[in-house]
Amino acid sequence: MEDNEIHYLTYDPDAIWDAMMDAYLEAGGDVVYPGDEKEMLLRGVQSIVMQAFAGIDNALRMNTLRYAVGEYLDIYGEKRNCYRIRSTAASAKVQFTFMEVGSSGVIAAGTPLTADGSIIYVTVDDIVYTGYAETLTADIICNENGAKGNGLLAGTEMQTLVPTETNNIQSIYVTVSASGGQNEEDDETYRERIRLYGLNAITTGPAEQYERVTMAVSSEIIDAAAINGGGGVVNVYLIPASSTGTEALIAAVQSALRAEDTRPLTDQVSVALATKKTYTLNIEYAVYTGQNIGAALSEAVTQYKDWQEKKIGRAFNPDRLKALLYQAGCNRVEIGDGSAFDGGDAVYTEIASNEYCSGTITLAVIEE
């Protein structure tokens, strides 16, 4: 297969071997036969030379935005003052209700709590109780970084995982929903943000600059759109990665966009979630006899959902899904009964600049 990637240092193993043999013979060496000790030694030297060339080439490639990955991409971004969004843990508030036991005590910081036995939260500070019947409020934080910790909602009952030390607790309820948890930014998202980060070198103003500042706030923002709301009014809309923790996400974006060193004095900025337009696509398809394209069909659906649902203001276009399914190997594709978009027919439909599409897709073989 032809390698279309760019390499800074290229080499030919056969050419290296020929050059080594020429140098060896010119230095007075004898004829080298395959499998003898001299041939094996020279092959070892050839391998070392090739590994050195490959290492140099890789180091040069890792210093480019196109090919850098992992820590190399971090270094590339840091040199441009654009830092990867790191993962953080979700936090919440809970209320402990204590029974009267007649003696005081302390629930130590780090005491584990859970609502479902799967996701664990721990107390941030020591909780000192008096021994009388009372209620106390405490901060808790998820013991794992990531957005999954945001799923703890106000009103949820929790329990401790060390009941022998806290048997005077009558109940534990969440009073403030968990928020603030986010996943670490992946390489491709970070790469694209570095590419566009030059727009953040000056204050906001044009729509793209507002959008770049917004996208840099959290990895839980899939897309952002800044829309002119009239003279001096900027409305920023978001697509969140999940439905939990959205209030904290909006507050964080508002804080970033309203900073004195970011927002022009004449701009009034508002931040809100983009409006969701739902769709259902029941696709019927046929393939040629003997074809097995299940994986390709699944990939086509994934590509379509990524394209359709992760962009604010993008028109609903089921024809693109049909095209992807034909490319995957179908010889016939139809939009079946029950398909709809926003309460109407499942046909190409323009949407407002503050709306986005989200829906479900099912595939079924056409019954002949």
C-alpha positions in Angstrom: 0.0 0.0 0.0 1.3 3.4 -0.9 2.3 5.6 2.0 0.8 9.1 1.4 2.0 10.5 4.8 4.7 13.0 5.0 8.1 11.9 6.3 11.1 14.1 7.1 13.6 11.3 6.8 13.2 8.5 4.3 15.5 5.5 3.9 15.8 2.3 1.9 16.9 -0.8 3.8 18.4 -2.4 0.7 20.3 0.8 -0.1 21.7 0.9 3.4 22.8 -2.7 3.2 24.5 -2.2 -0.2 26.3 0.9 1.3 27.4 -1.2 4.3 28.7 -4.0 2.1 30.6 -1.5 -0.1 32.2 0.1 2.9 33.0 -3.4 4.4 34.7 -4.6 1.2 36.6 -1.4 0.7 38.0 -1.7 4.3 39.4 -5.2 3.3 36.6 -7.4 4.4 35.9 -10.8 2.8 32.9 -12.0 0.9 29.9 -12.3 3.3 27.7 -15.4 3.0 24.1 -15.5 4.2 23.9 -16.9 7.7 27.6 -16.6 8.7 28.7 -14.6 11.8 29.8 -11.5 9.8 26.5 -11.4 7.9 24.5 -11.6 11.2 26.6 -8.8 12.7 26.2 -6.5 9.8 22.4 -7.2 9.7 22.3 -6.2 13.4 24.1 -2.9 12.6 21.7 -2.3 9.7 18.7 -2.7 12.1 20.3 -0.2 14.5 20.8 2.3 11.8 17.2 1.9 10.5 15.8 2.3 14.1 17.8 5.5 14.5 16.5 6.9 11.2 12.9 6.0 12.2 13.3 7.6 15.6 14.6 10.8 14.1 11.7 10.9 11.6 9.1 10.2 14.3 10.6 13.0 16.5 10.3 15.5 13.6 6.7 14.4 12.9 5.7 14.7 16.5 6.7 18.4 16.3 3.9 19.1 13.8 0.2 19.7 14.4 -0.8 17.2 11.8 1.0 14.2 13.4 1.6 15.0 17.0 -0.3 12.7 19.5 -0.5 12.4 23.3 2.1 14.3 25.3 3.8 15.5 22.1 0.5 17.2 21.1 0.4 18.7 24.6 3.8 20.2 24.2 2.9 21.6 20.7 -0.2 23.2 22.2 1.5 24.6 25.3 4.1 26.4 23.1 1.1 28.3 21.6 -0.5 28.9 25.1 -3.4 26.5 24.1 -3.7 23.8 26.8 -5.5 20.5 26.7 -8.7 20.4 28.7 -8.0 17.9 31.5 -10.5 15.7 33.2 -12.1 16.8 36.4 -14.3 15.2 39.0 -17.9 16.1 39.7 -18.9 17.6 43.0 -22.2 17.9 44.9 -23.7 18.8 48.3 -25.5 16.3 50.6 -27.4 16.7 53.8 -26.8 14.3 56.7 -29.6 13.7 59.1 -28.3 12.3 62.5 -30.2 10.5 65.2 -29.7 11.4 68.8 -27.0 9.1 70.2 -25.8 11.1 73.2 -22.1 11.4 72.2 -20.3 13.5 69.6 -18.1 12.3 66.9 -16.5 12.9 63.5 -17.1 11.4 60.1 -13.7 11.7 58.5 -13.0 13.4 55.2 -12.8 10.8 52.5 -15.7 8.7 53.8 -17.1 7.0 50.7 -20.8 7.4 49.7 -22.8 5.9 46.9 -26.3 6.0 45.4 -26.1 3.0 43.1 -23.1 1.0 44.3 -21.2 1.8 41.1 -20.1 5.4 41.2 -18.4 6.4 44.5 -18.3 9.9 46.0 -16.2 10.9 49.1 -16.7 13.6 51.7 -14.4 16.6 51.2 -14.1 17.7 54.9 -14.5 16.2 58.3 -18.2 16.2 59.5 -18.4 16.9 63.2 -21.7 15.8 64.8 -22.8 16.7 68.4 -24.7 13.6 69.3 -28.1 15.3 69.2 -30.7 15.0 66.5 -29.5 17.4 63.7 -28.9 17.9 60.0 -25.6 18.9 58.5 -24.6 19.8 55.0 -21.4 18.6 53.4 -19.5 18.7 50.1 -18.7 15.5 48.3 -16.6 14.8 45.2 -16.6 11.8 42.8 -13.5 9.6 43.3 -13.1 9.3 39.6 -12.6 12.1 37.0 -15.1 12.3 34.2 -18.5 13.4 33.1 -20.2 10.2 34.5 -20.1 11.8 38.0 -22.5 14.4 36.9 -25.4 12.0 37.0 -26.1 12.4 40.7 -29.3 14.5 41.0 -30.7 16.5 43.9 -33.1 14.4 46.0 -31.2 11.2 45.5 -30.7 9.1 48.6 -27.2 7.9 49.3 -25.6 5.5 51.7 -22.2 5.1 53.3 -19.9 2.2 52.6 -18.6 2.1 56.2 -21.9 1.6 58.2 -20.1 0.4 61.4 -18.5 3.8 61.8 -21.7 5.9 60.8 -24.6 3.9 62.3 -26.0 7.1 63.9 -26.9 8.5 60.4 -30.6 8.4 59.8 -30.4 9.5 56.1 -28.2 11.1 53.5 -29.8 13.1 50.6 -28.3 15.1 47.8 -29.3 18.7 48.0 -27.3 20.1 45.1 -26.9 18.0 41.9 -23.4 16.9 40.9 -21.7 19.1 38.3 -18.3 20.0 37.1 -17.1 16.6 36.0 -15.6 16.4 32.5 -13.6 14.0 30.4 -10.2 14.8 29.1 -10.1 16.3 25.7 -9.2 13.7 23.0 -6.4 14.3 20.6 -8.4 15.1 17.5 -10.6 17.7 19.3 -7.6 19.3 20.9 -5.8 19.3 17.6 -8.6 21.2 15.9 -8.8 23.7 18.8 -5.1 24.4 18.5 -5.5 25.0 14.8 -8.2 27.6 15.5 -6.7 29.0 18.7 -5.1 32.0 17.0 -8.6 33.6 17.1 -8.3 33.7 20.9 -5.2 35.8 20.9 -7.3 39.0 20.9 -10.6 39.8 22.6 -13.9 38.4 21.4 -16.0 40.2 18.8 -16.6 38.1 15.6 -18.7 35.0 16.1 -15.8 32.6 15.6 -13.9 34.1 18.5 -16.8 33.7 20.9 -17.2 30.1 19.7 -13.5 29.3 20.2 -13.5 30.7 23.8 -16.7 28.7 24.5 -15.2 25.4 23.2 -12.1 25.9 25.3 -14.2 25.9 28.5 -15.0 22.2 28.7 -14.7 18.9 26.8 -18.4 18.4 27.5 -19.3 21.0 24.9 -19.8 19.3 21.5 -20.5 22.5 19.5 -21.1 26.2 20.0 -22.6 28.9 17.9 -22.6 32.7 18.5 -25.5 34.5 16.9 -26.0 38.3 16.5 -29.0 39.3 18.7 -29.0 42.9 17.6 -26.8 45.9 18.5 -24.3 44.8 21.1 -26.1 41.6 21.9 -24.5 38.2 21.5 -26.4 35.0 22.0 -24.2 31.9 22.4 -25.8 28.4 22.1 -24.3 25.1 23.1 -24.7 21.4 22.5 -23.8 19.6 25.7 -22.3 16.1 25.7 -24.9 15.0 28.3 -28.0 16.2 30.0 -26.5 16.4 33.4 -24.5 19.3 34.8 -25.7 21.7 32.1 -26.4 24.6 34.5 -22.8 24.5 35.8 -21.6 24.2 32.2 -23.6 27.3 31.1 -22.3 29.2 34.2 -18.7 28.3 33.3 -19.2 29.6 29.7 -20.8 32.8 30.9 -17.8 33.4 33.2 -15.3 32.8 30.4 -17.1 35.0 27.9 -17.8 37.9 30.3 -14.3 38.2 31.6 -13.0 41.8 31.4 -10.1 40.8 29.2 -12.3 38.9 26.8 -15.6 40.7 26.2 -15.8 44.0 24.4 -17.3 46.7 26.6 -20.3 47.1 24.3 -21.3 43.5 24.1 -24.1 41.9 26.2 -23.5 38.1 26.2 -26.1 35.4 27.0 -25.5 31.7 27.0 -28.1 29.0 26.6 -28.5 25.4 25.4 -29.3 25.0 21.7 -32.9 23.9 21.0 -33.1 20.1 20.1 -35.1 19.0 17.1 -35.8 15.3 17.2 -36.0 12.8 14.4 -36.7 9.2 13.8 -35.4 7.3 10.7 -36.6 3.8 10.1 -34.4 2.7 7.2 -35.2 -0.3 5.0 -32.4 -1.6 2.9 -31.4 -4.5 0.5 -28.1 -5.9 -0.4 -26.8 -8.3 -3.0 -27.1 -12.0 -2.2 -24.2 -13.2 -0.1 -23.0 -9.8 1.1 -22.1 -9.3 4.8 -21.9 -5.6 5.4 -23.2 -5.3 8.9 -20.1 -3.6 10.2 -20.1 -1.1 7.3 -23.7 -0.3 7.9 -23.1 0.4 11.5 -20.2 2.6 10.6 -22.3 4.5 8.1 -25.0 5.2 10.8 -22.3 6.4 13.2 -20.8 8.7 10.6 -24.2 10.2 9.8 -25.1 10.8 13.5 -21.7 12.5 14.1 -22.3 14.7 11.1 -25.9 15.5 11.7 -26.1 15.9 15.5 -22.9 17.6 16.4 -23.4 20.9 14.6 -25.7 23.7 15.5 -27.8 25.1 12.7 -27.1 22.1 10.3 -30.2 21.3 8.2 -31.8 17.9 8.7 -30.7 15.8 5.7 -31.7 12.1 5.6 -30.4 11.9 2.0 -26.9 12.0 3.4 -27.6 8.9 5.4 -28.9 7.1 2.3 -25.8 8.0 0.4 -23.6 6.6 3.2 -25.6 3.4 3.2 -25.2 3.0 -0.6 -21.4 3.6 -0.2 -21.5 0.9 2.5 -22.8 -1.7 0.0 -26.5 -1.4 -0.1 -28.2 -1.7 -3.5 -31.5 -0.2 -2.3 -32.3 2.2 0.5 -35.7 3.5 1.5 -37.0 5.7 4.4 -39.7 3.5 6.0 -42.9 4.1 7.8 -42.8 5.8 11.1 -39.9 8.1 10.1 -40.4 11.7 11.0 -38.6 15.0 11.8 -39.9 17.5 14.4 -43.4 16.1 14.0 -43.4 16.3 10.2 -42.1 14.2 7.3 -38.5 12.9 7.3 -37.3 15.1 4.4 -34.6 17.7 4.0 -35.5 20.5 6.4 -33.7 23.8 7.2 -33.5 24.6 10.9 -32.9 27.8 12.9 -29.3 28.9 13.7 -29.8 28.1 17.4 -31.2 24.6 16.8 -29.6 21.1 16.3 -30.8 17.7 15.4 -30.9 14.6 17.6 -32.7 11.3 17.0 -32.7 7.5 16.5 -32.0 5.4 13.5 -33.1 1.8 12.9 -32.1 -0.5 10.1 -34.2 -3.3 8.7 -33.8 -5.6 5.7 -36.5 -5.1 3.0 -38.7 -8.1 2.8 -39.2 -9.1 -0.8 
